[in-house]
Amino acid sequence: EALYLFCIFGAGLRGGGNGVSDLDLAYMAGVGGIAGAGAMFGYLLAATFAPEPQRGVAAPDP
């Protein structure tokens, strides 16, 4: 459900230091509608759980 996406987005934003509530986030206009929200969710998951080299951090030379 879309409600879960807002809760997850809100948690990600608050974890990054933003003071936005889930309700405030639900009223914000998103680019691309639900497809854009799905893409943002994918980026959030990748930034949170991807191995270090995929986060833009160069891997050390062995």
C-alpha positions as CSV (number, residue, x, y, z in Angstrom):
1,E,0.0,0.0,0.0
2,A,1.0,3.6,-0.6
3,L,0.8,4.3,3.2
4,Y,3.8,2.0,3.8
5,L,5.8,3.8,1.2
6,F,5.2,7.1,3.0
7,C,6.2,5.6,6.3
8,I,9.4,4.2,4.8
9,F,10.2,7.5,3.0
10,G,9.5,9.4,6.2
11,A,11.8,7.2,8.2
12,G,14.5,7.7,5.6
13,L,14.2,11.4,5.6
14,R,14.1,11.7,9.4
15,G,17.2,9.4,9.5
16,G,18.9,11.9,7.3
17,G,18.1,14.8,9.6
18,N,14.8,16.1,8.1
19,G,12.0,16.8,10.4
20,V,9.1,15.9,8.1
21,S,6.2,13.8,9.4
22,D,4.6,11.0,7.4
23,L,1.4,13.2,7.0
24,D,3.4,16.1,5.7
25,L,5.2,13.8,3.3
26,A,1.9,12.4,2.0
27,Y,0.8,16.0,1.0
28,M,4.0,16.8,-0.8
29,A,3.9,16.6,-4.6
30,G,6.2,14.0,-6.1
31,V,7.6,14.0,-9.6
32,G,6.3,11.1,-11.7
33,G,3.3,10.1,-9.6
34,I,3.4,6.5,-8.2
35,A,6.1,5.5,-10.7
36,G,8.3,8.3,-9.4
37,A,7.6,7.2,-5.8
38,G,8.6,3.6,-6.7
39,A,11.8,4.9,-8.3
40,M,12.6,6.9,-5.1
41,F,11.9,3.9,-3.0
42,G,14.4,1.9,-5.1
43,Y,17.1,4.6,-4.7
44,L,16.4,4.7,-0.9
45,L,16.9,0.9,-0.7
46,A,20.0,1.0,-2.8
47,A,21.5,3.8,-0.7
48,T,20.7,2.0,2.5
49,F,21.7,-1.6,1.7
50,A,24.1,-1.5,-1.3
51,P,27.7,-2.6,-0.7
52,E,30.1,0.4,-0.4
53,P,31.4,0.5,-4.0
54,Q,27.8,0.9,-5.3
55,R,27.3,3.9,-3.0
56,G,29.8,5.9,-4.9
57,V,32.7,5.2,-2.5
58,A,35.8,3.9,-4.2
59,A,36.9,0.5,-3.1
60,P,40.5,0.4,-1.7
61,D,43.1,-1.3,-3.8
62,P,44.0,-4.7,-2.4
